[in-house]
């Protein structure tokens, strides 16, 4: 298999069904020489809460404060932040509160 024609760091897509999207998008992307997406470990909820609380001191603003920390849905615990230059970051917990990370 030949290398991809260009270099792509990552693509972020907001999708309604992640497993289905990985299966559907995995086929053309791997056929073009790209690797399957990776899973990131973001740690416990306490870490998300700590970073969200400290964010304003560092120029970040909490997005969706009325829905925080479940702006991504009831089963998703995250802080969505935006920087002064409008870059966005999602800090997502992978373990429940009190669990070892």
C-alpha positions as CSV (number, residue, x, y, z in Angstrom):
1,X,0.0,0.0,0.0
2,X,1.4,3.4,-0.9
3,X,1.6,6.3,1.6
4,X,-1.2,8.9,1.7
5,X,-0.8,11.7,-0.9
6,X,-0.8,14.4,1.9
7,X,-0.3,14.6,5.6
8,X,-3.3,14.9,7.8
9,X,-2.8,15.4,11.6
10,X,-6.4,14.7,12.6
11,X,-10.0,15.4,11.8
12,X,-12.7,16.0,14.3
13,X,-16.2,15.2,13.4
14,X,-19.2,15.5,15.7
15,X,-21.4,12.5,14.9
16,X,-24.6,10.9,16.3
17,X,-23.2,7.3,16.4
18,X,-19.4,7.0,17.0
19,X,-19.1,3.2,16.5
20,X,-21.1,3.4,13.2
21,X,-19.0,6.4,12.0
22,X,-15.7,4.7,12.8
23,X,-16.8,1.6,10.8
24,X,-18.1,3.6,7.9
25,X,-15.2,6.1,7.7
26,X,-12.6,3.5,8.6
27,X,-13.1,1.7,5.3
28,X,-12.2,4.6,2.9
29,X,-9.5,6.1,5.1
30,X,-7.7,2.8,5.6
31,X,-8.1,2.0,1.9
32,X,-6.3,5.3,1.2
33,X,-3.4,4.4,3.5
34,X,-4.5,6.2,6.7
35,X,-4.5,4.4,10.1
36,X,-7.6,3.7,12.1
37,X,-8.4,6.4,14.7
38,X,-6.9,6.1,18.1
39,X,-8.5,6.2,21.5
40,X,-7.3,8.9,24.0
41,X,-7.4,8.4,27.7
42,X,-8.4,11.7,29.4
43,X,-8.5,10.5,33.0
44,X,-11.0,10.9,35.8
45,X,-13.8,13.4,36.2
46,X,-11.9,15.2,39.0
47,X,-9.2,16.1,36.5
48,X,-11.8,17.5,34.0
49,X,-13.4,19.6,36.9
50,X,-10.0,20.9,38.0
51,X,-9.0,22.0,34.5
52,X,-12.4,23.6,33.8
53,X,-12.2,25.5,37.1
54,X,-8.6,26.8,36.3
55,X,-9.4,27.6,32.6
56,X,-10.4,31.2,33.0
57,X,-7.1,32.0,34.7
58,X,-5.4,31.0,31.5
59,X,-7.6,32.7,28.9
60,X,-10.1,29.9,28.3
61,X,-13.8,30.2,28.5
62,X,-16.2,27.4,29.3
63,X,-18.6,26.6,26.4
64,X,-22.2,25.5,27.1
65,X,-22.0,26.4,30.8
66,X,-25.7,25.7,31.2
67,X,-25.2,22.0,30.1
68,X,-21.7,21.5,31.7
69,X,-20.4,18.8,32.3
70,X,-22.9,16.9,30.1
71,X,-23.0,19.1,27.0
72,X,-21.9,16.1,25.0
73,X,-24.9,14.1,26.2
74,X,-26.0,12.4,29.4
75,X,-23.4,9.6,29.3
76,X,-20.5,12.0,28.4
77,X,-18.6,13.9,31.0
78,X,-16.5,16.7,29.6
79,X,-15.6,20.4,29.6
80,X,-15.7,22.2,26.3
81,X,-13.4,25.2,26.4
82,X,-12.5,28.0,23.9
83,X,-9.4,30.1,23.8
84,X,-9.1,33.9,23.2
85,X,-8.3,33.0,19.5
86,X,-11.4,30.8,19.3
87,X,-9.6,27.4,19.4
88,X,-11.7,24.8,21.0
89,X,-10.7,21.9,23.2
90,X,-12.7,19.1,24.7
91,X,-11.5,17.6,28.0
92,X,-13.3,14.3,28.4
93,X,-13.3,12.0,31.4
94,X,-12.8,8.3,30.7
95,X,-13.3,7.1,34.2
96,X,-16.1,7.8,36.7
97,X,-15.4,10.0,39.8
98,X,-13.4,8.3,42.4
99,X,-12.1,5.5,40.1
100,X,-8.4,5.0,39.5
101,X,-7.3,6.6,36.2
